[in-house]
Amino acid sequence: QGPRVERIAQQSGVEVEIVKRSDPTPGFVLQAKRWIVERTFGWLSRERRLARDYERTEESCEAFVYLGMIRLMLGRLA
């Protein structure tokens, strides 16, 4: 939020959308979508290969994320 974020967004060509809360509740309130993402990252962190940054290319790292999710889903189906 502010001129610094706007300047960096314009320079990098990224569209930034800041969403403000509409409810008057003060303080921290849990959001459902955030927990879905954090839970998925927790599941992926159990994969030994993804626990450290061993990969040299983004493509191989992405492939191991796919393999980790495939393994997780196959385990749930079995």
C-alpha positions, -999 to +999 in steps of 0.1 A: +000+000+000+013+034-009+035+050-035+064+025-032+042-005-039+026+013-069+060+023-083+074-013-080+042-027-095+044-004-125+080-012-131+076-049-129+043-050-148+024-067-120-011-059-112-015-055-074-050-055-058-052-046-021-084-059-006-096-042+026-118-058+052-154-047+050-165-060+084-160-038+115-143-066+136-111-054+151-080-076+152-070-107+135-097-129+120-090-163+104-097-166+067-107-199+052-087-198+020-055-190+038-057-222+059-062-242+027-029-229+013-010-233+045-023-268+050-012-277+015+023-263+021+025-284+053+017-315+034+043-307+008+070-300+034+068-337+044+083-346+011+121-350+017+131-336-017+111-304-011+124-298+024+156-282+010+163-263-021+182-289-041+170-281-076+189-259-100+160-250-123+124-238-116+111-266-140+126-294-119+114-278-087+079-276-101+080-312-113+089-324-078+059-303-063+037-321-088+052-355-078+047-347-042+010-338-047+005-369-069+019-391-041-003-374-015-034-379-036-026-415-044-021-422-008-055-407+000-072-428-028-057-461-016 
